[in-house]
Amino acid sequence: MDDELETKTPWHLWVVGVVSLLWHAFGANDYIQTQTGNLEYLGRMADMMGVSAQAVAEYYQGQSILFHTAWAVGIWGAVLGSILLLLRTRLAYYAFILSFIGTVISFAMQYVDPMPGIEMTGFQIGMTIAIFAIELLLILYARAMKNRGVLR
């Protein structure tokens, strides 16, 4: 019998894949709302940061193409990685790596050139740590599933 047919999909792959897709759907929504300049959405974000919605919109509109490219690769790479994980393809591993690289670049650029008037809160620091931890864990998980032959 073919090894590919003998490799059973562990139950946790479905849980990790669905939770990852849902988690990154929030990030994708944030990306879309920010890119389209939705001031109502940005207003909720602005309240948490202690600045105006217009200041948030102007900050993101003023970012470089490198920032926007890195952010797009970060979020859409993670969405793609989640879908590829659910499709059981080893490409999920590489998508998560690209996503992590994009995320690192976009966050680094935000820390080097922060939004004027921003008040960094414990919540924002915690979210940044959570995002990096989740991305690293997804890379490790996808690699383990690839090495075990679960991902083709």
ChimeraX attribute file (.defattr): number of C-alpha atoms within 10 A of each C-alpha:
attribute: neighborCount
match mode: 1-to-1
recipient: residues
	/A:1	5
	/A:2	6
	/A:3	8
	/A:4	11
	/A:5	8
	/A:6	10
	/A:7	13
	/A:8	10
	/A:9	13
	/A:10	10
	/A:11	8
	/A:12	9
	/A:13	18
	/A:14	15
	/A:15	12
	/A:16	17
	/A:17	22
	/A:18	16
	/A:19	13
	/A:20	21
	/A:21	21
	/A:22	14
	/A:23	16
	/A:24	22
	/A:25	17
	/A:26	12
	/A:27	18
	/A:28	19
	/A:29	12
	/A:30	17
	/A:31	17
	/A:32	13
	/A:33	15
	/A:34	18
	/A:35	13
	/A:36	11
	/A:37	18
	/A:38	15
	/A:39	17
	/A:40	11
	/A:41	13
	/A:42	19
	/A:43	18
	/A:44	12
	/A:45	17
	/A:46	19
	/A:47	11
	/A:48	15
	/A:49	18
	/A:50	13
	/A:51	17
	/A:52	19
	/A:53	21
	/A:54	14
	/A:55	17
	/A:56	22
	/A:57	19
	/A:58	13
	/A:59	15
	/A:60	16
	/A:61	15
	/A:62	10
	/A:63	13
	/A:64	11
	/A:65	10
	/A:66	13
	/A:67	20
	/A:68	17
	/A:69	13
	/A:70	23
	/A:71	21
	/A:72	19
	/A:73	23
	/A:74	28
	/A:75	25
	/A:76	22
	/A:77	24
	/A:78	32
	/A:79	25
	/A:80	19
	/A:81	30
	/A:82	28
	/A:83	18
	/A:84	21
	/A:85	31
	/A:86	19
	/A:87	15
	/A:88	21
	/A:89	18
	/A:90	20
	/A:91	19
	/A:92	30
	/A:93	25
	/A:94	17
	/A:95	25
	/A:96	31
	/A:97	22
	/A:98	21
	/A:99	26
	/A:100	25
	/A:101	17
	/A:102	25
	/A:103	25
	/A:104	16
	/A:105	19
	/A:106	21
	/A:107	18
	/A:108	13
	/A:109	16
	/A:110	15
	/A:111	10
	/A:112	9
	/A:113	11
	/A:114	14
	/A:115	17
	/A:116	10
	/A:117	11
	/A:118	15
	/A:119	13
	/A:120	13
	/A:121	12
	/A:122	9
	/A:123	10
	/A:124	13
	/A:125	11
	/A:126	10
	/A:127	12
	/A:128	14
	/A:129	12
	/A:130	12
	/A:131	17
	/A:132	15
	/A:133	12
	/A:134	15
	/A:135	21
	/A:136	15
	/A:137	13
	/A:138	24
	/A:139	22
	/A:140	15
	/A:141	17
	/A:142	31
	/A:143	20
	/A:144	14
	/A:145	22
	/A:146	19
	/A:147	12
	/A:148	11
	/A:149	18
	/A:150	22
	/A:151	24
	/A:152	16
